[in-house]
Amino acid sequence: MSIFNPELIKSELGKKSEYKTCYDPSLLFPISRDIKRLEIGIDSKVLPFKGYDCWNHYEVSWLNPKGKPMVAIAQIYYDCTSSHIIESKSFKLYFNSFNNTKFESKLILEQHISNDVSKLINSKVIVQLDLLSEIKSDKSLIQTHLIGENIDSLDIECDEYIVNPKLLKLDTDNNIIQETLTSDLLKSNCLVTNQPDWGSIQISYKGKKIDRIGLLKYIISFRNHNEFHEQCIERIFVDILNYCKPEALTVYGRYTRRGGLDINPYRTNKKTEVEYSNIRLIRQ
């Protein structure tokens, strides 16, 4: 049974909101990671993974010192060890508060965003603003699919649309393999508003071969599940780890944008150092 976070009652999520256009960091609303992690058996003091959350915001604008509007795309990264996440609607309201505010430079605004968010989530926040006028066209930055073998063409019957980890099982082949599987059929719903969240997922592992039919059915079983993006990816990671017991596992989600924002969580237990990545998919 899902544990509802009482913090959300105080948020703007699911409510009619006033859109402020002057800089207001109080609009940001943090949500503790602990409640949902407790639900799936994760101790935040001893995480079974490392990783990050990458946000892209495509509707960023502010005024330069002369009052001229500037437009940019924002990239925001913070570690999954942060105590909190930022509720996405509050992030949109916060970014809208720049619209009629003058900032001395792009660098000053980046510092404001980094400082404002880091105070609330207790973690370092990396912010990069790319002015549209300075972005060079490069089709190599956009991929049709995540790298790996896509399993969506499997001819399967589906009748479970509430998360069922028991669908996960090993193949009859007991050999240790290493492979990367992807799917574009991930869909869940917002924990509060029930708005659909559409995503693509990449699962890389080393271990006994995972049954692909069961894996695809498991991914599809999120279809009517209510949970935030970060929580879904962590649930998938933990379920695969518990039911298939791979030696190494990485789960990466790329979600489509809503309100100008997309969220892309990355979780891994690889021993190598995590490097931030942000290759857009074609539907992002």
Secondary structure by P-SEA (a helix, b strand, c coil): cccccccccccccccbbbbbcccccccbbbbbaaaaaaaaccccccccccbbbbbbbcbbbbbccccbbbbbbbbbbbbccccccccaaaaaaaaacccccccccaaaaaaaaaaaaaaaacbbbbbbbbbcccccccccccccccccccccccccccccccccccccccccccccccbbbbbccbbbbbccccccccbbbbbbbbcccccaaaaaaaaaccccccccaaaaaaaaaaaaaaacccccbbbbbbbbbcccbbbbbbbbccccbbbbbbbbcccc
